[in-house]
Amino acid sequence: MSARLKLTLSYAGFLVVAGALLLAVVWAFLLRYVPPQATVVSEIGFVPGRHDLVRAFAPRAAWTMLFLIVFGLLGGWILAGRMLAPLARITRATRRAAGGSLSHRIELEGRQDEFRELADSFDSMLARLEAMVAEQQRFAANASHELRTPLAITQTMLDVARSDASHDHDALLARLDSVNARAIDLTEALLVLSRAEQGAFDREGVDLSLIAEEAVELLLPLAEERGIEIDLTGELATVSGSRSLLLQLVTNLLQNAIVHNLATGGTVRLETRASPGAAELAIENTGERLDPSTVASLAEPFQRGAGRIRRDARVGVGPGRGAEAGYGLGLAIAKSIARAHGGTLRLAARDGGGLAVSVKLPSGEARR
């Protein structure tokens, strides 16, 4: 049975039971005090007895019960339909969403009752799903385009070598190795990004200050090569998460601050702070002035701001490091890792030029 039919039968049954109880009350508290047989009183005449009243009352009571049944069924059917109308709208929207239409919204009007709350929650879910699907489609298109480029370059070099027998094979192998390394770097960066977005990692207590020291030690040769000074300060800041992913987060942010710094004489400042229930990592770097309207898009996959590292640049600091910066995945991966740990990543343009990044994560004590 449908929910509407169940509600109708419930309404009708309740009405019939209420009528039966009312008749029972009449019988118990009125008819019981009437004598069973009729009597004749000289002053007032004929006085009917209990049996006379029952014979007169029973047919009318039966018709009344039949009326209550019919009225309960018809009225219950109408009331159930009116009550379940919002649910029907939600069902239609669900079917449209299941068919692939995520742009439809219920937009249920009326009072803020349970159905309105359900409809609003469903609309919010559809909006989030639509945004996520659009982001995934855009990401897949960009990833396909980026992966196609090194493959096309490889195919072109092989065609040239095949048509020219006197081609320098050592140079060809070196170029093929470089292009293949770029493709591997990009693939590893995409895998890290997917792993962070899915939250597929084990958690442990991690000190952000130690992670920052390790990242600085890893990227210090790159900073010295570019003439960039790194200033690291901070305090104990414990979070609950994956040590490898958090190291990836800090390394990506630090590498981005170094690579997109001033040509020479630039500085990068790292600071870790602990507050009640949270741990924060702040990284600021000097550099050219950035348009505040474009800063927010820098954390999107494959987005590169003005003056960012060229696609063919390699910083040479380990697997995945060059690809993440060159392909515009470094900040995107850092943002995904922060979000997977229940935190946030904020970007802001510095007044004097450069970028300020703030990562705020729940502390290890709060997570437990």
C-alpha positions as CSV (number, residue, x, y, z in Angstrom):
1,M,0.0,0.0,0.0
2,S,1.1,3.5,-0.7
3,A,1.7,6.0,2.1
4,R,-1.4,8.0,1.1
5,L,-3.6,4.9,1.4
6,K,-2.0,4.0,4.8
7,L,-2.7,7.5,6.1
8,T,-6.2,7.4,4.8
9,L,-7.0,4.1,6.5
10,S,-5.4,5.4,9.6
11,Y,-7.5,8.6,9.6
12,A,-10.7,6.6,8.9
13,G,-9.9,4.0,11.5
14,F,-9.2,6.6,14.1
15,L,-12.5,8.3,13.4
16,V,-14.5,5.1,13.6
17,V,-12.8,4.2,16.9
18,A,-13.6,7.6,18.3
19,G,-17.3,7.2,17.2
20,A,-17.5,3.8,18.7
21,L,-16.0,5.1,22.0
22,L,-18.6,7.9,22.0
23,L,-21.4,5.4,21.5
24,A,-20.0,3.2,24.3
25,V,-20.0,6.2,26.6
26,V,-23.6,6.9,25.8
27,W,-24.5,3.3,26.5
28,A,-22.5,3.0,29.7
29,F,-23.5,6.3,31.3
30,L,-27.0,6.9,30.0
31,L,-28.8,3.8,28.9
32,R,-27.7,1.8,32.0
33,Y,-29.8,4.0,34.2
34,V,-33.0,3.5,32.1
35,P,-35.3,0.7,33.2
36,P,-35.3,-2.3,30.9
37,Q,-39.1,-2.3,30.4
38,A,-41.4,0.6,29.6
39,T,-43.6,1.9,32.3
40,V,-46.8,4.0,32.5
41,V,-46.8,6.9,34.9
42,S,-50.2,8.5,35.5
43,E,-48.7,12.0,35.9
44,I,-46.5,12.0,32.7
45,G,-47.9,9.1,30.7
46,F,-45.7,6.5,28.8
47,V,-42.1,6.2,29.8
48,P,-40.0,4.2,27.2
49,G,-37.7,1.5,28.6
50,R,-34.1,0.6,27.7
51,H,-35.1,-1.9,25.0
52,D,-37.3,0.7,23.4
53,L,-34.4,3.2,23.3
54,V,-32.0,0.6,21.9
55,R,-34.4,-0.3,19.1
56,A,-34.8,3.4,18.2
57,F,-31.1,4.3,18.6
58,A,-29.4,1.3,17.0
59,P,-30.3,2.0,13.4
60,R,-29.3,5.7,13.6
61,A,-26.1,4.7,15.3
62,A,-25.3,2.2,12.5
63,W,-26.0,4.9,9.9
64,T,-23.8,7.3,11.8
65,M,-21.0,4.8,11.9
66,L,-21.3,4.2,8.2
67,F,-21.2,8.0,7.6
68,L,-18.1,8.2,9.7
69,I,-16.4,5.5,7.7
70,V,-17.2,7.1,4.4
71,F,-16.3,10.6,5.7
72,G,-13.1,9.3,7.2
73,L,-12.0,7.6,4.0
74,L,-12.8,10.6,1.7
75,G,-11.5,13.2,4.1
76,G,-8.5,11.1,5.0
77,W,-7.7,10.6,1.3
78,I,-7.9,14.4,0.7
79,L,-5.9,15.3,3.8
80,A,-3.2,12.7,3.1
81,G,-2.9,14.0,-0.5
82,R,-2.4,17.6,0.7
83,M,0.1,16.5,3.4
84,L,2.1,14.3,1.0
85,A,2.2,16.8,-1.9
86,P,5.6,18.2,-0.9
87,L,6.9,14.7,-0.7
88,A,5.7,14.1,-4.3
89,R,7.7,17.2,-5.4
90,I,10.8,15.9,-3.7
91,T,10.3,12.5,-5.3
92,R,10.0,14.1,-8.8
93,A,13.2,16.1,-8.1
94,T,15.0,12.9,-7.0
95,R,14.1,11.2,-10.2
96,R,15.3,14.1,-12.3
97,A,18.5,14.1,-10.3
98,A,18.9,10.3,-10.8
99,G,18.5,10.9,-14.5
100,G,21.4,13.3,-14.5
101,S,19.7,16.7,-14.1
102,L,21.4,18.3,-11.2
103,S,20.3,21.9,-12.0
104,H,16.7,21.4,-10.9
105,R,15.7,22.7,-7.5
106,I,12.6,22.0,-5.4
107,E,12.3,25.4,-3.9
108,L,9.5,24.4,-1.6
109,E,7.5,27.3,-0.3
110,G,5.4,27.4,2.9
111,R,6.1,27.1,6.5
112,Q,9.3,25.8,7.9
113,D,8.1,22.3,8.7
114,E,9.8,18.9,8.3
115,F,9.0,18.7,4.6
116,R,10.4,22.2,4.0
117,E,13.6,21.3,5.9
118,L,13.9,18.1,3.9
119,A,13.4,20.0,0.6
120,D,16.0,22.7,1.5
121,S,18.5,20.0,2.5
122,F,17.9,18.3,-0.8
123,D,18.4,21.5,-2.7
124,S,21.7,22.1,-0.9
125,M,22.8,18.6,-1.7
126,L,21.9,19.1,-5.4
127,A,23.9,22.4,-5.4
128,R,26.9,20.7,-3.9
129,L,26.7,17.7,-6.3
130,E,26.3,20.0,-9.3
131,A,29.4,22.0,-8.2
132,M,31.4,18.8,-7.6
133,V,30.4,17.3,-10.9
134,A,31.3,20.5,-12.7
135,E,34.7,20.6,-10.9
136,Q,35.4,16.9,-11.7
137,Q,34.5,17.4,-15.4
138,R,36.7,20.5,-15.6
139,F,39.5,18.7,-13.8
140,A,39.2,15.6,-16.0
141,A,39.3,17.8,-19.1
142,N,42.3,19.7,-17.9
143,A,44.1,16.5,-16.8
144,S,43.4,14.9,-20.2
145,H,44.8,17.9,-22.0
146,E,47.9,18.1,-19.8
147,L,48.6,14.3,-20.2
148,R,48.1,14.5,-23.9
149,T,50.8,17.1,-24.3
150,P,53.8,15.0,-23.3
151,L,52.5,12.0,-25.2
152,A,52.1,14.1,-28.4
153,I,55.7,15.4,-27.9
154,T,57.0,11.9,-27.5
155,Q,55.2,10.7,-30.6
156,T,56.5,13.7,-32.6
157,M,60.1,13.0,-31.5
158,L,59.8,9.3,-32.4
159,D,58.4,10.2,-35.9
160,V,61.3,12.6,-36.5
161,A,63.8,10.0,-35.4
162,R,62.1,7.3,-37.6
163,S,62.3,9.5,-40.7
164,D,65.9,10.7,-40.1
165,A,68.3,7.8,-39.7
166,S,71.2,10.1,-38.9
167,H,69.4,11.6,-35.9
168,D,71.4,11.8,-32.7
169,H,69.9,9.0,-30.6
170,D,71.6,10.1,-27.4
171,A,69.9,13.5,-27.6
172,L,66.6,11.8,-28.5
173,L,66.8,9.5,-25.5
174,A,67.6,12.4,-23.2
175,R,64.6,14.4,-24.5
176,L,62.4,11.3,-24.2
177,D,63.6,10.8,-20.7
178,S,62.7,14.4,-19.8
179,V,59.3,14.2,-21.3
180,N,58.5,10.9,-19.8
181,A,59.6,12.1,-16.3
182,R,57.3,15.1,-16.7
183,A,54.4,12.7,-17.5
184,I,55.3,10.5,-14.5
185,D,55.4,13.6,-12.3
186,L,52.0,14.8,-13.4
187,T,50.5,11.3,-12.9
188,E,51.9,11.1,-9.4
189,A,50.6,14.6,-8.6
190,L,47.1,13.6,-9.8
191,L,47.3,10.4,-7.7
192,V,48.2,12.5,-4.6
193,L,45.4,14.9,-5.3
194,S,42.9,12.1,-5.7
195,R,44.1,10.4,-2.5
196,A,43.8,13.6,-0.5
197,E,40.3,14.3,-1.9
198,Q,39.1,10.8,-1.0
199,G,40.5,11.0,2.6
200,A,42.1,7.5,2.2
201,F,44.8,7.7,4.8
202,D,45.6,6.7,8.4
203,R,45.8,9.3,11.1
204,E,48.5,9.8,13.7
205,G,49.7,12.7,15.9
206,V,51.9,15.0,13.8
207,D,53.8,18.1,14.9
208,L,53.5,20.8,12.2
209,S,56.7,22.5,13.4
210,L,58.8,19.4,12.7
211,I,57.1,19.0,9.3
212,A,58.0,22.6,8.5
213,E,61.7,22.0,9.5
214,E,61.8,18.9,7.3
215,A,60.3,20.8,4.3
216,V,62.8,23.6,4.8
217,E,65.7,21.1,4.9
218,L,64.4,19.5,1.7
219,L,64.0,22.7,-0.3
220,L,67.0,24.7,1.2
221,P,69.2,23.8,-1.9
222,L,66.6,25.2,-4.2
223,A,66.2,28.4,-2.1
224,E,70.0,28.9,-2.0
225,E,70.2,28.4,-5.8
226,R,67.7,31.1,-6.3
227,G,69.0,33.4,-3.6
228,I,66.0,33.1,-1.5
229,E,66.2,33.5,2.3
230,I,64.0,31.2,4.4
231,D,63.0,32.3,7.9
232,L,61.4,29.6,10.1
233,T,59.8,30.3,13.5
234,G,57.1,28.7,15.4
235,E,55.9,26.6,18.3
236,L,54.7,23.1,18.9
237,A,51.5,22.5,16.9
238,T,50.1,19.0,16.9
239,V,47.4,17.8,14.5
240,S,45.9,14.4,13.7
241,G,46.5,13.2,10.2
242,S,48.8,11.7,7.7
243,R,52.4,12.6,8.1
244,S,53.3,12.1,4.4
245,L,50.4,14.1,3.2
246,L,51.0,16.9,5.6
247,L,54.7,17.0,4.5
248,Q,53.4,17.1,0.9
249,L,51.2,20.1,1.9
250,V,54.0,22.1,3.6
251,T,56.5,21.2,0.8
252,N,54.1,22.3,-1.9
253,L,53.4,25.6,-0.2
254,L,57.1,26.3,0.5
255,Q,58.2,25.3,-3.0
256,N,55.5,27.6,-4.4
257,A,56.8,30.4,-2.2
258,I,60.3,29.9,-3.4
259,V,59.7,29.4,-7.1
260,H,57.3,32.4,-7.5
261,N,59.5,34.7,-5.4
262,L,61.6,37.7,-6.5
263,A,64.5,36.9,-8.9
264,T,67.1,37.4,-6.2
265,G,67.1,38.6,-2.6
266,G,63.6,37.4,-1.9
267,T,62.4,36.0,1.4
268,V,60.1,33.3,2.6
269,R,58.7,33.3,6.2
270,L,57.2,30.2,7.8
271,E,55.5,30.2,11.2
272,T,53.6,27.5,13.1
273,R,51.1,28.6,15.8
274,A,48.9,26.7,18.2
275,S,45.6,27.9,19.5
276,P,42.8,26.3,21.5
277,G,41.5,23.4,19.3
278,A,43.5,24.4,16.2
279,A,47.0,24.5,14.7
280,E,48.0,27.0,12.1
281,L,50.8,27.2,9.5
282,A,51.5,30.6,7.9
283,I,53.8,31.1,4.9
284,E,54.5,34.5,3.3
285,N,56.8,35.2,0.4
286,T,57.9,38.3,-1.4
287,G,57.3,38.7,-5.1
288,E,55.4,40.6,-7.7
289,R,52.0,42.2,-6.9
290,L,49.1,39.9,-7.4
291,D,45.6,40.9,-8.4
292,P,43.3,40.0,-5.4
293,S,40.6,38.9,-7.7
294,T,42.7,36.1,-9.2
295,V,44.4,35.0,-5.9
296,A,41.4,32.7,-5.0
297,S,41.7,30.8,-8.3
298,L,45.3,29.9,-7.7
299,A,44.3,26.9,-5.6
300,E,42.2,25.4,-8.4
301,P,43.8,22.6,-10.4
302,F,45.8,23.7,-13.5
303,Q,45.4,27.4,-12.7
304,R,48.6,29.5,-13.0
305,G,48.9,33.1,-12.0
306,A,50.9,35.6,-13.9
307,G,54.6,35.0,-13.7
308,R,54.2,31.5,-12.4
309,I,56.6,28.8,-13.4
310,R,56.7,27.7,-17.0
311,R,55.2,24.4,-18.0
312,D,58.6,23.1,-19.1
313,A,60.4,24.1,-15.9
314,R,61.8,21.5,-13.6
315,V,62.9,22.3,-10.1
316,G,64.4,18.9,-9.5
317,V,63.5,18.4,-5.8
318,G,62.1,14.9,-6.1
319,P,59.3,13.0,-7.6
320,G,56.2,15.0,-8.3
321,R,57.6,18.3,-7.1
322,G,58.3,19.8,-10.5
323,A,55.0,18.6,-12.0
324,E,52.9,20.1,-9.2
325,A,54.4,23.5,-9.6
326,G,54.7,23.4,-13.4
327,Y,51.2,22.1,-14.0
328,G,49.5,24.3,-11.4
329,L,48.7,21.4,-9.0
330,G,50.8,22.4,-6.0
331,L,48.3,24.7,-4.3
332,A,45.4,22.5,-5.4
333,I,47.0,19.5,-3.7
334,A,47.7,21.6,-0.6
335,K,44.1,22.8,-0.5
336,S,42.8,19.2,-0.9
337,I,45.1,17.9,1.9
338,A,44.0,20.6,4.2
339,R,40.3,19.9,3.5
340,A,40.8,16.2,3.9
341,H,42.2,16.9,7.4
342,G,39.1,19.0,8.3
343,G,41.0,22.3,7.8
344,T,41.1,25.3,5.6
345,L,43.6,27.0,3.3
346,R,43.4,30.7,2.7
347,L,45.3,32.8,0.1
348,A,45.8,36.5,0.2
349,A,47.8,39.0,-1.8
350,R,50.5,40.8,0.3
351,D,50.4,44.6,0.2
352,G,54.1,44.8,-0.8
353,G,53.8,42.0,-3.4
354,G,53.9,38.2,-3.1
355,L,51.5,35.8,-1.5
356,A,50.4,35.0,2.1
357,V,49.1,31.5,2.7
358,S,47.4,30.4,6.0
359,V,46.5,26.7,6.7
360,K,44.4,26.1,9.8
361,L,43.9,22.5,11.0
362,P,42.1,21.0,14.0
363,S,44.6,20.1,16.7
364,G,45.3,16.5,17.6
365,E,43.6,17.0,21.0
366,A,40.4,18.3,19.4
367,R,40.3,15.5,16.9
368,R,40.5,12.9,19.6
